[in-house]
């Protein structure tokens, strides 16, 4: 899958915008879909949604610390592992 076709802009969302998007997902707020284009059999490229997809991947890989949340301030400075396993002992 080609995630960076020529027409796709560079990554521009900062940590706050990524965090607010993740907050929306955690709250079950409807978000725009991610669009793929199939240019050949089983060959896809990302048409729309790079910023959103990147935010999801960074959060899933525990590389995004949540910041600037509007509704779930208690999750500020948390990462994916802390959000989904808050009381798990190492």
C-alpha positions as CSV (number, residue, x, y, z in Angstrom):
1,X,0.0,0.0,0.0
2,X,1.3,3.4,-0.9
3,X,0.7,5.7,2.0
4,X,2.5,8.7,0.5
5,X,1.4,9.3,-3.1
6,X,2.7,12.5,-4.8
7,X,-0.5,14.4,-4.2
8,X,-0.6,13.7,-0.4
9,X,0.6,16.5,1.8
10,X,3.3,16.0,4.4
11,X,2.5,15.3,8.0
12,X,1.4,18.5,9.6
13,X,-0.6,17.6,12.7
14,X,1.1,18.4,15.9
15,X,0.7,16.4,19.2
16,X,-2.4,18.5,20.3
17,X,-4.3,17.9,17.1
18,X,-3.4,14.2,17.1
19,X,-4.5,13.9,20.7
20,X,-7.8,15.7,20.1
21,X,-8.5,13.2,17.2
22,X,-7.7,10.2,19.5
23,X,-10.0,11.8,22.2
24,X,-12.8,11.8,19.6
25,X,-12.2,8.2,18.8
26,X,-12.2,7.2,22.5
27,X,-15.5,9.1,22.9
28,X,-17.0,7.4,19.9
29,X,-17.5,10.6,18.0
30,X,-18.1,10.0,14.3
31,X,-15.0,10.9,12.3
32,X,-14.4,11.2,8.6
33,X,-13.5,7.9,6.8
34,X,-10.1,7.1,5.4
35,X,-10.2,6.7,1.6
36,X,-8.1,4.3,-0.4
37,X,-7.8,4.0,-4.1
38,X,-7.3,0.6,-5.8
39,X,-5.2,1.4,-8.8
40,X,-4.6,-2.3,-9.7
41,X,-5.7,-5.6,-8.3
42,X,-4.8,-5.5,-4.6
43,X,-2.7,-2.3,-5.1
44,X,-3.9,0.6,-3.0
45,X,-2.8,4.1,-2.2
46,X,-4.1,6.4,0.5
47,X,-6.2,9.2,-1.0
48,X,-7.4,10.9,2.2
49,X,-6.7,10.4,5.9
50,X,-3.0,10.4,6.2
51,X,-3.1,12.7,9.3
52,X,-5.7,10.7,11.0
53,X,-4.1,7.3,10.2
54,X,-0.7,8.6,11.4
55,X,-2.3,9.7,14.7
56,X,-3.9,6.3,15.2
57,X,-0.6,4.5,14.4
58,X,1.5,6.7,16.7
59,X,-1.0,6.2,19.6
60,X,-1.2,2.5,19.0
61,X,2.6,2.2,19.0
62,X,2.7,4.2,22.2
63,X,4.6,7.1,20.6
64,X,1.9,9.7,21.3
65,X,1.5,11.3,24.7
66,X,-2.0,12.8,24.9
67,X,-2.1,16.5,25.4
68,X,-4.5,19.4,25.1
69,X,-7.6,17.2,25.6
70,X,-10.9,19.1,25.8
71,X,-13.3,16.6,27.4
72,X,-11.2,13.9,28.9
73,X,-8.6,16.0,30.6
74,X,-7.9,13.1,33.0
75,X,-6.1,11.3,30.1
76,X,-3.7,14.2,29.5
77,X,-0.1,13.0,29.5
78,X,-1.2,9.4,29.1
79,X,-0.1,7.0,26.4
80,X,-2.0,4.1,24.8
81,X,-0.7,1.5,27.3
82,X,-1.8,3.7,30.2
83,X,-5.2,4.4,28.7
84,X,-6.1,0.8,28.1
85,X,-4.3,-0.8,31.0
86,X,-4.2,1.8,33.8
87,X,-3.9,-0.6,36.8
88,X,-1.9,-3.3,35.2
89,X,1.4,-4.0,37.1
90,X,4.6,-4.6,35.2
